[in-house]
Amino acid sequence: MQWIAPAEKDDGAASLEKSLWDAADQFRANSGLKAQEYSGPILGLIFLRFAEARFAALRQRLQAAGATSRRGPRVDEPAAYHAEGVLYLAPEARFEHLLTLPEAADVGGQVNAAMRAVERDNPQLAGVLPRSYNLFTATLLKALLKKISEIPVTLDFDAFGRIYEYFLGKFAMSEGQGGGEFYTPASIVQLLVQVIEPYHGRILDPACGSGGMFVQSARFVAEHQRNPAAELALYGIEKTDETGRLCRLNLAVHGLEGDIRHGGNVNSYYDDPHDAVGAFDFVLANPPFNVNAVDKERLADQVGPGRRFPFGLPRPDNANYLWIQLFYSSLYSHGRAGFVMANSASDARASEQELRQKLIQARTVDVMFAVGPNMFYTVTLPCTLWFLDRGKAGTPRADTVLFIDARHIYRQIDRAHRDWTPAQIGFLANIVRLYRGEQPDFTLGGEEAKAKLFEVFAAQPSTRSDDHPSPRGRREENPNLTLPSPPGRGAGDEGAQHEGTRNITYRDIPGLCKVATLAEIEAQGWSLNPGRYVGVAPGEEVSDEDFREQLQALNEELETLNAQARALEQTIAGNVAGILGV
């Protein structure tokens, strides 16, 4: 199936974002610094502007309340702000104070002092805010402060957050390959969140980067009329200290807090600072792909049932199946995981195939998405989205996996970059809900997503044969049937009810989606590559782009096999040398 959405025209919000970015780019050009050197200070000032907008609004309310209170106004009590989830800003820490500084003043030193004051009065931000403003001239800082002051204080919480995320994405592009280590495009994260549905519970991201998984989870909860701070507990691990601070700052921008362990010697391969085994309702992650040189000897005591690597260690020097097992083992008995993974992991052979088979036979793999190229700012290769559900073992879909080919569904942003529109994300997520027997939810995507779902799944009668039952059993006979909510998702969380959608049921659509049984998957060598199952729509041919993707995937697999062969050669050579006493 092909659905290419047109690029959206510039609007007021996009114009503001572009104007701010142009100012930041001038900052870079005139400072001579690299992106990683100026990105933190710029994000810190955007954060301070946002913090002051929330602070000023609450200060006004406290002043009004104090006029009629025996206690008098509490406008200078940090606790009064913390009780409302708002940061307290001392006079010297306020954006307006910095904006009025003369160029003759030590502007860089004053901004550094402002950041220290914010951390002093808000301990949850200790060690997070940048303090390198003395690297910049007063003229540059004054120009940047003036530009950021153009962000209207009337912008709501979400609008400020989107500006922040826009800058994260632009910095990721500026930093090249390294930017992908901290930023996952919002549309990818939105689909992950829409599929796992984190209404409430504990969320883990063991490679959390700048915290986009947490932010989108909170947005999902807020869009369903709940308070994210009350519903979600956020836990992250980030190896790079600078990126960990960026994550904590991102959470603060969105009014969130989390237990983020970062820097030092914290490494998710070897360390488990959150005691994650069986402890989380949800796992969301975009881990680094194809990492080698992991010291597997350090992991030997973490292998086996009930441990971090329950299925064993892969023989190749590749960490993909270490990550996959970490995600699996961190889930409690009804938990869900959604993560990004290299295409090669879906078809990997030898010991990785053995591990994948064990995972599939555990009745945990729920949904697999094929994603086309150019969806990431720094990597052009396609990828796969994996979804695990440890609660599906006791459901009628226990012996099935849903495969979705989303490679031809996208919006072309520019020549080199793609994303998904809200309607496309809503459409794809609702395919999963139909498969699970849940009612569709068009909170994201609205009428456009609803119309597309009708067009595809209600246009003709089901073609499912009797020997290929619905994953819920004979769902067609009872379209109103719904599964009970698994723990971690409350009653009524199965998706918003929408009139006119109750008779839409899942069916296989060639070129788009296919429910495969475990027997079919076994016949394919336990492959989880959606392309092996979904096929092409009648009348369609394999495109040049598809051929390139297949060639890239084959080349990636060849590189993996070559690495395995080299490792085997070294092992054989070592054994022969030992026998011969050489």
N, C-alpha and C positions, 0 to 999 in steps of 0.2 A: 504494500500500500504506500502511495506517495501523497504527502501533504506538506507542501512547501509554502509557508506563510510569508507574505511580503514584509519587508522591513518597515517598521513604524516611522511615521514622520516625527520630526522634532516637536516637542511640546514645551510648556513652560518649565517643567521639572528638568527635562533633559537639557534645556538651554542653560539653566542655572548650574547644573553639574558640569557642563562643558566649560562655562565661564570660569568656574572654580578651578577646574583642571588646567585651563590655559594659564591661570595665575600661578598654579603650582609648577607648571612647566617652565615659566619664566624664572621662578625661584631656582629651579635646577640649573637653567642655562646661565644665570648670573652668579651662581654660587660655585659652579665647577665641581659639585659633589655628585657622587653616584646615587642611584635611586634608594639603595638601602640606607644611605646616610641622611637623606632629607625626608624620606617617607614618614619615619617615626615622628619627627617634629611637626610636620604638617598635620598628620592625623591627631596629634596631641592638641593642636589648636582647634581643629574641628570639634574634637571631644569637648574642649573647654567651652566653646560657644554653645554647644548643645546642653552641657551641664548648667550653664548660667541661665538658659531659657527656662529650664525646669525649676531651678532655684528661685528665680525672680517671680515665677507664677505662684509658687508655694509661699514665698515671703509675703506677697501681697495678701494672700488668704490669711496668713498668721497675724498680720497687722490688723486686718478687719476683725478677726476673732478676738484679739487681745483688747480691743476697745471695749468689749462688753464682758471681759473676764476679770475675776478678782486677781488672778495671777499676773495680769497684764500681758503685754505682747511677749512672745517667745521667739522673736525673729533672729535673735543672736545665740540660740541654743542649738548646737549641732544635733542633739538627740531628737528635737522636734522635726528635723528634716529626715533623719535616718528612719524615724517611725513611718514615714510616708514613702520610703524607698527613693529619696532624693538626696543627692550629695550636698553637703554644706560647703559653702565657699566663703572664706574670710575676705574682707575688703581687698586685700592685696592679691587675691587669687581670682578676682573677677575679670572677665574678658573686657568689660567696659573700662576698667581701670587701666589695663594694658593698652587699650586702644587710644587713650588720651595721653599716653606718655610722649614727651617731646623726643625728637631724634637725638638731641644732645644727651639724653639719659642713657644709662646702660640698659638698653632694651633687652638684650639677650640675658643679662643677669637678672633682670626683673621678671622675665618670663620663667626662668629657671626657679626663682624664688616662689612664683605663683604655683608651679607644679609641686614644689616641696610642701607648700601650705595645703594644697588639696590632699596630698597623701597624709599629712599630719592629722587633718580633721576627718579623714575617711580611711580608717586603717585597712579596709579591704583592698585598697589600691596601693598599698605599700610596695615600693620598688617597681611600679608599673609604668609611670609616666616618664616621658623623655626629659632629659636635662642637658641637652647639648646645644641649646639656643645661643650660647656664647660663640659658636662657630660661625654665626651669620652676622652680617653688618646690620646696624640699626635701620638703615634705609630699606634693606630687603625685608626685615621683619615687620616694619611699619606698613609696607606695601601689602604684605601677606595678611596681616591683621585686618587692614581695611577691606581687603577682598572678602575674607571670611565673614566679616561683619555684615556683608550684603545678604547672607543667609537669613531670611526673615525669622524672627523669633516666634512668629505665628505658626511656623511649620510644626506639625505634630510629631510625636515620638517616631512613628514609622518613617516619615519623610527624612528626618535626620539620620535614621539608621540606613536608609537607602543611599543617601549621599556618602556616608561612611563606607558602605559596601562598594559603591561605585569607585571610590578612591582605592580600595583594596584591589579591585579588579584591574584598574589602570596601572597601579604599581606592579602588580604581578606581570602584566604585559611588558612594562619597562625593565623589569629585572630579568627577563628572559627565562631560561629553564629553571632558575632558582625560585622564581615567583610561584611556580606550581607547587612548591613545597608548603606554601602556607595558604593558598587560595584555591577553592573549588568553585567554579561558576554557579551562580545562584540557581539557575534553572535545573541543573543536575541535582543540587541539594534538595530543591523543592520536590522533585519527583521521588527521591529517596524518602523524604518525609511523608509525602502523600500516601505512599504505599505502606509504610510501617505504621502510620497513624499513631503518633505518640501523644495521646490525649493527656495522660498523666503517668508518672513513674520515674524511675532512675535511668538516665541516659549516659552511656559511656562512648567516648571517642578517644581511642588510644593513640591516635596520630592527629591531634586536633587542629594543628595549624593555627589559623586566625579565628577559629571558632564558628565558622559558617554553619556547621551542622546544628549547633546549639541555637543560634539565632533563628534559623528557619523553623526549628522545632517549636520555639517560643511563639513565632508568628503563626504557626499552624494552630496552636492552642488559643491564641488571642482571636484568630478569625472564627473560632468556634465558641466565642463568647465566654471564655474562661481566663483566669489570671495565671499567666505562665509561671510567675514567681511562686504561686501556691501549688501548682500542679506538677512542676518538674524539678528534679534534683540533677544537676549537671556535673559530670566528672570527666576530666580530660587529662591526657598525658602528651607532652610535647618535648622532644629531645632538645630542640634549639631554644635557648633561654630568651633570646630576643623575640622569637615568634610566640613563645608562651606569654610574654608580656603583652604582645599585640592581641592575643586571644582575650586576655583579661580586660584589656581596654575596650575591645569590641563588645564584650559582655556588658561592661559598664555603660557604654553608649546606648545600649538597648535596655537598660534598667535591670540587668540580670546579674546574678552572682553564681559562681561555680567553684568547685574544688579542682583547680588546674595545677598539676605538678609539672614543672618544667625546669630545664637546664640542669647543671651539675652532671651527675652520672645517671640520670633517669633515662632508661631505654626500655621500650615496651617489649622487646624480645626477651630481655633478661629479668626485668623488674615488674612487679605487680603491686604498685603502691596503693591501689584501691581494693585489694583482695577481691578481684573481679570474678573468680570462678563461680558461676551460678548466681551472681548477685544483681544482674541488671535486667530491667524490663526491655531496654532497647540498646542496640549498638548501631552507631552511624560512623562511617569512616571512609576516607580516601587515602589509603596508605601508600607509601612509596612502592612502586612496582619493581619486580625482578632484582631485588637487593641481594647482593652476594656477600661473602665473607662474614656471615653470621657464625659465631663460635658455638656450634651445636653441642660440644662437650659441656658447656655451661647449662644446657637445657635438659641434660639427661635425667635429672631428678624431677622434672616437670612433665614427664611423659606417662600416659596411662589413663584409665577411666577416672573421672572426677578431678583431673588435673588440667593444666593449661593446654596441653597438646595430647588430647585423648586418643587420637588415631595413630600417633607415631610421628617420627621426623622424616622429612623427605631426604632422599639420598643426594639429589643435585644441590649445587650451591646456589639456591634460589629460595627466597624467603616468602614467596606468595602463599604457600600452603602453611607456613607458620602463622601468617596474618589470619588466614581463613579459619584456622583452628582456634586462634585467640578470640575471634568474634563469636564463634560457635560456643566455646566453653564459658564465655562471660554471660551468656543468657541463662536466666532461670527457666523453669519448666515450660512456661508459656511465652517466653520472650521472642522478640523479632529483631532481626538485623538487616540493614541495608548498606551496601558498600560498593565502591568502585574497584574494578580489578582488571588487570591486563587480559586481553583476549586469549593469550597463550594458556592461561590457567584453565580455561574451559575444556581444552583438548590435550593438555600435557600428558605425556606417557609415563611408563615405568612406575616408580614409587609414587609419583604425584597422581597418577591414575588410580593407584590402589587407595590412596587417601581420599580421593574424590568419590570413589565407589563406596567407601565406608560412610562418608558424609551423606550421600544419597540414600543409602540403605538405612540410615538413622531416621529417615522420613522427616528431614529438616529443610532441605532445599525446596523453596516454594515457588519462586518466580525468577526468571532470567531475562534480562533485556539486552539486546544488541544495540549499541549506540554508534552512530556514524562518526566520521572524522571531523576535526576542527571544532569540537565542542568545548575544548579547553584552550586557554589563552597561550599556553606554552608547549603543548604537545599536539601534533596533528593526527596521530594515530587514533583509530577507533578504540573503544573499550567495551567492557561488559559490566552491567549492574547486576549484582547478586542480591537476592533476598532470602533470608532464612527465617523460619517460623517453627520454633520448637513445640508450639502448641498444636500444629497441624497433624501430629501423629495420631491423635484420637478423633480425627474428622474424616468424612468420606473422601477428601482429597489427599489422604495420607500417601497413596501410591501413585501420585501424579505430580508433574511439574508443569507450570505454565511457561511457555516460551513466547516472547514478544520481540519482533524485529522492528525497531524504531529508527533504523538507519535512514529511512527516507521521509521521516517526519522531523521538520526543523524550520527555523526562520533564518534566512541568510542575512546576518548583520552587516557584514562587508565581505570582500572577496576571500578573506582568510578565516573568518569566524562565524560560527553558528550558535544558536541557542534554541530553546523552546518557548513558545508563547504560553501564557497561562491557560488558554483553551487547549493547546496541545498537551500540556501536562495534565490537565483535568481529564481529558479524553483517555490518555494512557493509564492513569491511575484508576479510572473507573472500569477499564477492562479487567484489572486485577480484582476490583470489588465484585464485579459480575462473576468472575471465576470463584471467588470465596463465598458467593451467595449473599453478599451484603447489598444493601440498597445504594444506588449511586449517590454521590455527594458532589454538587456543582458549586460549592463554596469557592473553589478555584476554577476558573474557566467559564462559569456562568452559562448563558444560553447557547453560546457558540460550541462549547464542549458537549452540551446536552444534544444539540442538533446533530453533531457529528456522531455521537454514540447511537442515536436513532438511525441515522443514515446507514451505519455499518451493521448494527446488530438487530435492527427491527425491519430491515428492508425485505427480507425473505425468510421463510421458515427454516428451522434448524436442519442441518444436514448430518447431525451426529447420529451414527448408527448405534444399534443396540449393543454391539460388542465394544463400544467405546463410550461408556456412560459419562454423564456429567460428573465433574469432580465432587459434587455434592450429592450424587445419586440422581434420581429422576426428578431434578429440579423443575423441568418443564411442566410436570403435573401439579406443582404447588409453587407458583412464582412468588408467593408472599412468605415462603419459609425463610427464616433467618437463623443463623447459628447463635448460640449463647455467646456473650462477650467473654473472651479469655481474661484471666486476671491481668491487671495492668491497664485494662481498658474498660471503663464503667458501662453499665447498662445504658443503652441509647447512643453509644459511641460508634456504632457500626457504620455511620454515615448519615448525613442529613437526608430526610425523607423528601422526595420531590414528586408531586403529583404527575401522573402520566408516564412514569418510568417503571412501574411495578412489573409490567409484562415484558420488559427487555431481559433476555437471558443470554448467557454466554454461549457462543458457538465458535468453532475453529474457522478462521478466515485465512485462506492461503495468501501468503505474502505479508501477513500481519501477526497472527497469533495461532498457537497450537498447544493443546494440552496433551502431553505425552505420558504414557504409563511407564512404570519402572522397567517393564519388559522391553518396551521400545527403546528406552535409554540404554539398557544393557546391550541390546542388539547394535547400538551405535558405539560400543566400546566405552560406555559410561561417560560419553561426551555431554557437556552442558552448553555447547555452542548452539545458539538459537537457529542459525542458518541451516543446521542439519535437519531441523524439524519443521520449520515454518514454510519453507519452499518459496515459490514465486506465485503471484496471482495469475490466473488464466489470461493468456494473451501478452503477458509481460516477458521481457527477455532480460538476461543478466546485463546490467549496464557496465560501461567502462569503469565507473567509479566502484561498482561492486567487485569487478575483476581486480582493480588495484587494491581494494581492501583485502580480498582473499589472498592476493600475492603478498601483501604486507604481513598478514597473519601467518602464512606459510613460512615466510622468511624469519619471522619471530620464533616460530616453532623450530625451524632449522637451527637457529642460533642456540636455542635451548638444548637440542639434541647434540649439537657439536660440543657444547660445554660438558654435557654428560659423558660424551665419548672421551673427551680429554681427561676428565676425572677418572674414568675407568682405565684408560691407558696408564695413568700414573699409579693407580692401585695395582694393576697387573705388573708393571715394571718394578714396583716396590716389593711385591711378593716374590717375583723371580729373583730379584737381587738378594732377598733374604734366604731363599732356598740355595742359591749358588754361593752364598757367603761373600758376595762382592761388596 
